[in-house]
């Protein structure tokens, strides 16, 4: 029995040591992961700066479209933020108004109750308890009477205190209502300004896009532009792959390949262009073009890390998600980007909203799945609708 206890006591420091080692390992692993993520953001930021510099160097029609689309994206984000602020302020105002009504009603009731107490005190007279004490023969009855008066005086004091507290709270609530109304009016004014700015940007974009399309009437011109855009995307994929190579895949999540044929669609819409269909010359569609209403939520098809969330010529506002083991998904022509570079995204999480950036006319999502940098048919990966 003694030997068994001795072994148990000897085991405790060993267990503690193992626990500390594992804790230190976990801390080191987390620190290493943060370092990797920081490096990823640094590499992608350098890439984005390079793309911005290239954009500024081009003094052509398409560059004007890119600038307008990026500005429109910022305005769309501002509008969404202001709409959220207006909703929040409206809800707060509603709550404060209800609180004000409750306080006013309670104050009115308290005023009546206090007035009743004052009338009772006036009728009884302040010397009444002393008279009862001197004239009372029965000690038990005397005790009960004094308790009654004590309760009555306390009740009056509590009602007056509550009455004062409610009046003070009513003043605070009234001030909050005034501030909230002012904030709400200001947000609505800013929203109207941003909406008008966005409408002007849209009109300007349509005019410039019409000019661009006239310059690309010939099939050869369009083909050359498509080839240029495709080359830019391929270069971007290579850069992103290199930047994301050192990021350790997340644990305790199903692998991308295990979900083959079961992945959900990024959004509901009409499939207008399919993988492998001719696009012109020797070019083919390397993904899907899915038509949808403007502003439709786009969701990630699987868990992963956002490795690019910015503008790319020909693809507009683009999101690229790295799902690990060489798999990536691409979401292009967005109106608004919800996710940022470095974000960890859950399956089904909203990452962007549909638009027509990148110089296309109609609202649509261009969607690709890539395996080791090569585009693959989404049909074999996504579930049947």
C-alpha positions as CSV (number, residue, x, y, z in Angstrom):
1,X,0.0,0.0,0.0
2,X,2.9,2.4,1.0
3,X,4.7,1.5,-2.3
4,X,1.6,2.3,-4.3
5,X,1.2,5.7,-2.7
6,X,4.9,6.4,-3.3
7,X,4.5,5.6,-7.0
8,X,1.4,7.8,-7.2
9,X,3.3,10.8,-5.6
10,X,6.2,10.2,-8.0
11,X,3.9,10.1,-11.0
12,X,2.4,13.6,-10.1
13,X,5.5,15.6,-11.0
14,X,5.9,13.6,-14.2
15,X,2.2,14.3,-15.2
16,X,2.8,18.0,-14.4
17,X,5.9,18.1,-16.5
18,X,4.1,16.5,-19.5
19,X,1.2,18.9,-19.1
20,X,3.6,21.9,-19.0
21,X,5.4,20.5,-22.1
22,X,2.2,20.1,-24.0
23,X,1.0,23.6,-22.9
24,X,4.3,25.1,-24.1
25,X,4.0,23.2,-27.4
26,X,0.5,24.5,-27.9
27,X,1.6,28.0,-27.2
28,X,4.6,27.6,-29.6
29,X,2.2,26.2,-32.2
30,X,-0.2,29.1,-31.9
31,X,2.7,31.6,-32.0
32,X,4.1,29.9,-35.1
33,X,0.6,30.0,-36.7
34,X,0.3,33.8,-36.0
35,X,3.7,34.3,-37.5
36,X,2.7,32.4,-40.6
37,X,-0.5,34.4,-41.0
38,X,1.4,37.7,-40.5
39,X,3.9,36.7,-43.3
40,X,0.9,35.7,-45.6
41,X,-0.7,39.1,-45.1
42,X,2.7,40.8,-45.7
43,X,3.3,38.9,-48.9
44,X,-0.3,39.5,-50.2
45,X,-0.1,43.2,-49.2
46,X,3.1,43.5,-51.3
47,X,1.3,41.8,-54.2
48,X,-1.7,44.1,-53.9
49,X,0.6,47.2,-53.8
50,X,2.2,45.9,-57.0
51,X,-1.3,45.6,-58.7
52,X,-2.3,49.1,-57.5
53,X,1.0,50.5,-58.9
54,X,0.3,48.8,-62.3
55,X,-3.2,50.1,-62.3
56,X,-2.0,53.7,-61.8
57,X,0.5,53.4,-64.6
58,X,-2.2,52.6,-67.2
59,X,-3.8,55.7,-68.6
60,X,-6.5,53.9,-70.5
61,X,-10.2,53.5,-70.6
62,X,-10.2,50.2,-68.6
63,X,-8.2,51.8,-65.8
64,X,-10.9,54.4,-65.5
65,X,-13.5,51.6,-65.1
66,X,-11.3,49.9,-62.4
67,X,-11.0,53.1,-60.4
68,X,-14.8,53.7,-60.6
69,X,-15.6,50.1,-59.6
70,X,-13.2,50.3,-56.6
71,X,-14.8,53.6,-55.5
72,X,-18.2,52.1,-55.9
73,X,-17.2,49.2,-53.7
74,X,-16.2,51.6,-51.0
75,X,-19.5,53.5,-51.3
76,X,-21.4,50.2,-51.2
77,X,-19.6,49.3,-47.9
78,X,-20.4,52.8,-46.5
79,X,-24.0,52.5,-47.5
80,X,-24.3,49.0,-45.8
81,X,-22.6,50.3,-42.7
82,X,-24.9,53.4,-42.6
83,X,-28.0,51.2,-43.1
84,X,-26.9,49.0,-40.1
85,X,-26.4,52.2,-38.0
86,X,-29.9,53.5,-39.0
87,X,-31.4,50.1,-38.1
88,X,-29.6,50.1,-34.7
89,X,-30.5,53.7,-34.0
90,X,-34.1,53.1,-34.9
91,X,-34.3,50.1,-32.6
92,X,-32.6,52.1,-29.8
93,X,-35.1,55.0,-30.3
94,X,-38.0,52.6,-30.1
95,X,-36.7,51.1,-26.9
96,X,-36.0,54.5,-25.3
97,X,-39.4,55.8,-26.2
98,X,-41.1,52.8,-24.6
99,X,-38.9,53.3,-21.5
100,X,-39.9,57.0,-21.4
101,X,-43.6,56.1,-21.6
102,X,-43.2,53.6,-18.8
103,X,-41.4,56.1,-16.6
104,X,-44.0,58.9,-17.3
105,X,-46.8,56.5,-16.4
106,X,-45.0,55.3,-13.2
107,X,-44.3,58.9,-12.2
108,X,-47.9,59.9,-12.6
109,X,-49.0,57.0,-10.4
110,X,-46.3,57.8,-7.8
111,X,-47.4,61.4,-7.7
112,X,-51.0,60.3,-6.9
113,X,-49.8,57.9,-4.2
114,X,-47.5,60.5,-2.5
115,X,-50.4,63.0,-2.6
116,X,-52.6,60.4,-0.8
117,X,-49.9,59.9,1.8
118,X,-49.6,63.6,2.4
119,X,-53.4,63.9,2.8
120,X,-53.4,61.0,5.3
121,X,-50.5,62.5,7.3
122,X,-52.3,65.9,7.4
123,X,-55.6,64.3,8.6
124,X,-53.8,62.3,11.3
125,X,-51.5,65.0,12.4
126,X,-47.8,64.5,13.4
127,X,-48.6,64.2,17.1
128,X,-51.0,61.3,16.6
129,X,-48.5,58.5,17.4
130,X,-47.6,60.3,20.7
131,X,-51.3,60.5,21.7
132,X,-51.7,56.8,21.0
133,X,-48.6,55.9,23.1
134,X,-49.9,57.9,26.1
135,X,-53.5,56.8,25.9
136,X,-52.9,53.1,25.0
137,X,-53.6,50.6,27.9
138,X,-53.0,47.3,26.0
139,X,-49.2,46.9,25.4
140,X,-49.8,44.4,22.5
141,X,-52.1,46.8,20.7
142,X,-49.6,49.6,21.3
143,X,-46.8,47.6,19.6
144,X,-49.0,46.8,16.6
145,X,-50.0,50.4,16.2
146,X,-46.4,51.7,16.4
147,X,-45.4,49.0,13.7
148,X,-48.2,50.3,11.5
149,X,-46.9,53.9,11.8
150,X,-43.3,52.8,11.2
151,X,-44.4,51.0,8.0
152,X,-46.4,54.0,6.9
153,X,-43.5,56.4,7.3
154,X,-41.1,54.0,5.5
155,X,-43.5,53.5,2.6
156,X,-43.7,57.3,2.2
157,X,-39.9,57.6,2.2
158,X,-39.5,54.8,-0.3
159,X,-42.1,56.3,-2.6
160,X,-40.5,59.7,-2.5
161,X,-37.0,58.1,-3.2
162,X,-38.4,56.1,-6.2
163,X,-40.3,59.2,-7.4
164,X,-37.0,61.2,-7.4
165,X,-35.0,58.4,-9.1
166,X,-37.6,58.0,-11.8
167,X,-37.6,61.7,-12.5
168,X,-33.8,61.7,-12.9
169,X,-34.0,58.6,-15.1
170,X,-36.6,60.3,-17.3
171,X,-34.3,63.3,-17.8
172,X,-31.5,60.9,-18.9
173,X,-33.8,59.0,-21.2
174,X,-35.1,62.2,-22.8
175,X,-31.5,63.3,-23.4
176,X,-30.6,59.9,-25.0
177,X,-33.7,60.1,-27.2
178,X,-32.6,63.6,-28.4
179,X,-29.0,62.3,-29.1
180,X,-30.3,59.2,-30.9
181,X,-32.6,61.2,-33.1
182,X,-29.8,63.5,-34.1
183,X,-27.5,60.6,-34.9
184,X,-30.3,58.9,-36.9
185,X,-31.0,62.1,-38.9
186,X,-27.2,62.5,-39.6
187,X,-26.9,58.9,-40.7
188,X,-29.9,59.2,-43.1
189,X,-28.4,62.4,-44.6
190,X,-25.0,60.7,-45.2
191,X,-26.8,57.6,-46.6
192,X,-28.6,59.9,-49.2
193,X,-25.3,61.5,-50.1
194,X,-23.5,58.2,-50.6
195,X,-26.5,56.8,-52.6
196,X,-26.3,59.8,-55.0
197,X,-22.6,59.4,-55.3
198,X,-23.0,55.7,-56.1
199,X,-25.7,56.4,-58.7
200,X,-23.3,58.9,-60.4
201,X,-20.5,56.4,-60.4
202,X,-22.8,53.7,-62.0
203,X,-23.8,56.2,-64.8
204,X,-20.2,57.2,-65.4
205,X,-19.2,53.5,-65.5
206,X,-21.9,52.7,-68.1
207,X,-20.7,55.4,-70.4
208,X,-17.0,54.4,-70.2
209,X,-17.9,50.7,-70.6
210,X,-19.8,51.5,-73.8
211,X,-16.7,53.3,-75.1
212,X,-14.6,50.2,-74.1
213,X,-16.9,47.8,-75.8
214,X,-16.8,49.8,-79.0
215,X,-13.0,49.6,-79.0
216,X,-13.3,45.8,-78.6
217,X,-15.8,45.1,-81.4
218,X,-13.4,42.9,-83.3
219,X,-13.2,39.3,-82.1
220,X,-9.4,39.5,-82.2
221,X,-9.4,42.5,-79.8
222,X,-11.7,40.7,-77.4
223,X,-9.6,37.5,-77.6
224,X,-6.4,39.4,-76.9
225,X,-8.0,41.1,-73.9
226,X,-9.3,37.7,-72.5
227,X,-5.8,36.3,-72.9
228,X,-4.3,39.2,-71.1
229,X,-6.8,38.8,-68.2
230,X,-6.2,35.1,-68.1
231,X,-2.4,35.6,-67.9
232,X,-2.9,38.1,-65.0
233,X,-5.0,35.6,-63.1
234,X,-2.5,32.8,-63.6
235,X,0.3,35.0,-62.3
236,X,-1.8,35.9,-59.3
237,X,-2.6,32.2,-58.6
238,X,1.1,31.4,-58.6
239,X,1.9,34.3,-56.3
240,X,-0.9,33.5,-53.9
241,X,0.1,29.8,-53.9
242,X,3.6,30.7,-53.0
243,X,2.5,33.1,-50.3
244,X,0.0,30.6,-48.7
245,X,2.4,27.6,-48.9
246,X,3.7,28.0,-45.4
247,X,0.3,28.4,-43.8
248,X,-0.6,25.3,-41.8
249,X,-4.0,23.8,-42.6
250,X,-6.6,24.0,-39.8
251,X,-7.2,20.9,-37.8
252,X,-10.4,19.1,-36.9
253,X,-12.1,20.1,-40.2
254,X,-13.2,17.7,-43.0
255,X,-10.7,17.8,-45.9
256,X,-11.8,19.5,-49.2
257,X,-11.5,16.2,-51.1
258,X,-13.7,14.3,-48.7
259,X,-16.5,16.7,-49.6
260,X,-16.2,16.0,-53.4
261,X,-19.7,16.0,-55.0
262,X,-21.3,17.3,-51.7
263,X,-20.1,20.9,-51.6
264,X,-22.9,23.5,-51.6
265,X,-23.2,26.1,-54.4
266,X,-21.8,29.6,-53.7
267,X,-25.2,31.1,-54.4
268,X,-28.6,30.5,-56.1
269,X,-28.6,31.6,-59.7
270,X,-28.8,30.6,-63.4
271,X,-25.7,28.9,-64.8
272,X,-25.1,30.9,-68.0
273,X,-21.5,29.7,-68.9
274,X,-20.2,26.2,-68.2
275,X,-16.7,24.8,-67.6
276,X,-15.0,23.8,-70.9
277,X,-17.4,25.6,-73.3
278,X,-15.7,27.8,-76.0
279,X,-15.1,31.4,-75.1
280,X,-13.5,32.5,-78.4
281,X,-10.5,31.4,-80.4
282,X,-8.6,28.7,-78.5
283,X,-9.9,29.9,-75.1
284,X,-12.5,28.0,-73.0
285,X,-14.4,28.8,-69.9
286,X,-12.3,27.5,-66.9
287,X,-15.1,28.0,-64.4
288,X,-18.8,28.8,-64.2
289,X,-20.6,32.1,-64.8
290,X,-23.7,32.2,-62.6
291,X,-26.2,35.0,-63.2
292,X,-27.9,36.4,-60.1
293,X,-29.5,39.6,-58.8
294,X,-27.2,42.4,-57.7
295,X,-26.2,42.2,-54.1
296,X,-26.9,38.5,-53.7
297,X,-24.9,36.9,-50.9
298,X,-22.0,34.7,-52.0
299,X,-21.0,32.0,-49.6
300,X,-17.8,30.0,-49.3
301,X,-18.2,26.4,-50.5
302,X,-15.8,25.1,-47.8
303,X,-13.7,26.1,-44.8
304,X,-10.5,27.9,-45.6
305,X,-8.2,30.9,-45.4
306,X,-8.8,34.0,-47.6
307,X,-5.5,34.5,-49.5
308,X,-6.7,37.3,-51.8
309,X,-9.5,39.9,-51.4
310,X,-8.9,42.8,-53.8
311,X,-9.4,44.0,-57.4
312,X,-7.9,42.2,-60.4
313,X,-8.3,43.5,-64.0
314,X,-10.9,41.6,-65.9
315,X,-12.2,39.8,-62.8
316,X,-13.1,42.9,-60.7
317,X,-13.4,42.5,-57.0
318,X,-12.1,39.0,-56.4
319,X,-11.9,36.6,-53.5
320,X,-9.6,33.6,-53.4
321,X,-9.9,31.0,-50.6
322,X,-7.2,28.4,-49.9
323,X,-8.8,25.2,-48.6
324,X,-5.5,23.3,-48.0
325,X,-3.9,20.3,-49.8
326,X,-3.6,22.4,-53.0
327,X,-7.3,23.3,-53.4
328,X,-8.6,26.8,-53.9
329,X,-11.9,28.4,-54.9
330,X,-12.3,31.8,-56.7
331,X,-15.2,34.2,-56.7
332,X,-15.0,37.1,-59.2
333,X,-17.0,40.2,-60.4
334,X,-18.3,41.0,-56.9
335,X,-19.9,44.3,-56.0
336,X,-18.8,44.2,-52.4
337,X,-16.1,42.2,-50.5
338,X,-17.1,41.1,-47.0
339,X,-14.0,39.0,-46.2
340,X,-10.5,40.3,-46.0
341,X,-7.1,38.7,-46.7
342,X,-6.1,36.5,-43.8
343,X,-9.6,35.8,-42.6
344,X,-10.5,32.2,-41.7
345,X,-13.8,31.4,-43.3
346,X,-16.4,28.7,-42.3
347,X,-18.3,26.7,-44.9
348,X,-21.4,28.6,-46.0
349,X,-20.1,32.0,-44.6
350,X,-20.9,35.1,-46.6
351,X,-17.7,36.4,-48.3
352,X,-19.0,38.8,-50.9
353,X,-22.0,40.2,-52.8
354,X,-22.7,39.8,-56.5
355,X,-22.0,42.6,-58.9
356,X,-20.6,43.3,-62.4
357,X,-17.1,44.6,-61.6
358,X,-14.3,43.8,-64.0
359,X,-16.0,45.3,-67.0
360,X,-18.9,42.9,-67.5
361,X,-22.4,44.3,-68.3
362,X,-24.8,41.9,-66.4
363,X,-24.6,40.9,-62.8
364,X,-23.0,37.5,-62.3
365,X,-20.5,35.5,-60.3
366,X,-17.5,33.9,-62.0
367,X,-16.6,30.9,-60.0
368,X,-13.6,28.5,-60.2
369,X,-12.2,25.5,-58.3
370,X,-8.5,24.9,-58.6
371,X,-6.5,21.8,-57.8
372,X,-2.7,22.5,-57.5
373,X,-3.2,25.7,-59.5
374,X,-5.2,24.0,-62.4
375,X,-8.9,24.7,-62.9
376,X,-11.2,21.7,-62.5
377,X,-14.9,21.3,-63.4
378,X,-17.1,22.5,-60.5
379,X,-19.8,20.0,-61.6
380,X,-17.8,17.1,-60.1
381,X,-17.4,18.9,-56.8
382,X,-20.6,20.7,-56.1
383,X,-23.8,18.9,-55.0
384,X,-26.8,18.6,-57.4
385,X,-29.3,21.4,-56.9
